[in-house]
Amino acid sequence: MDDMLARRFAELANRSWNQGSYAFTNFLDLNALSCFHRALPSLAPAPYTLFGGAEGCERQMLRFGSEELCGYDAPFPIACIHIRPANARFSDDLTHRDFLGAVMALGIERELIGDIIVREKEAYLFCVERIAPYLIDHLIQAKRTTLSCEITRQLPDGPLYTVKRQLVQVTSPRIDALIAHVYKLSRGDAQDLFPAGKIFVNGRLCESPGYTPKEGEMISVRGFGRMRYMGVESLSKKGKSNTAVDLYI
């Protein structure tokens, strides 16, 4: 799979660089993003941008090309669909899994769907632009709740993702110590996640439990969640680091 992805990235980068045109992927998950970063040194030097539809999206689309290279600007072909119950009073309590399950039941490939942000009983779904009309016409039910969908260019006010600041006290801000404290794991269980390919930093696979994250880096732990490392705020009297992370909840 990695070899196929790497060849695809090389094909798109070459096309963009040689033809002076834009080239896009569908949405990339963490494994695909990590593959891209590994392949990057061997690709043609076409400029690239990663974007998922809004700041903070985990699933992202890759665009090769720039206004300087191509002579014009080309927006990402991403649409945002606002999903809400047709009658909120009789709606189930819908979760991310419920919305995603309703989309997958339509037979849509996962790579055509980006992040789904749930706000109470509503959701904002990012998708490849060309399938938006189909979703609006056919995404009509999740669990027992009838849905109403429309394309929106207006995202909700405030941060798109809900985050919670948490302070953890660690001997040193190694990534395995942070993961163990935040997700209530033993140090050994946290370290076992690295050879299993479960830890990503800014979309890159992280294989070193001793890695010290930089301020602002996003740490994704498959099966647990993600957090943004916000740095050491102070030292305790015993010399431990009072470290801040923003948990995505």
Buried (B, 14 or more C-beta within 10 A) or exposed (E): EEEEBBEBBBEBBBBBBEEEBBBBBBBBBBBBBBBBBBBEEEBBEBBBEBBBBBEBBBBBBBBBBBEEBBEEEBEBBBBBBBBBBEEEEEBEEBBEEBBBEBBEEEEBEEBBBBBBBBEEBBBBBBBBBEBBEEBBEBBBEBBEBEBBBEBEEEBEEEEBBEBEEBEBBBEEBBBBBBBBBBBEBEBEEBBBBBEEBBBBBBBBBBEEBEBEBEEEBBBBBBEBEBBBBBBBEEEEEEEBBBBBBBBBE
